[in-house]
Amino acid sequence: MQIKLLLILNFISQVEMANLMRSNGKIYVVVAVISIIFLGIIFFLIRIDSKIRKIEKRNEE
């Protein structure tokens, strides 16, 4: 019973935190930072893939 109550209280506090961040406009900053990090990782993986392809082609010859 206590665990369920703690889980419910934890969920409510997370929702309140999200509402607070939305009301302050900080949620957009969080979304922007996560998006930039995600795009950076994608760009990095694409560059690494192209470099690996070049090395593989060079080794085939």
Secondary structure, DSSP 4 states (H G I P E B T S, - for coil): -HHHHHHHHHHHHHHHHHHHHHHHTHHHHHHHHHHHHHHHHHHHHHHHHHHHHHHHHHHH-
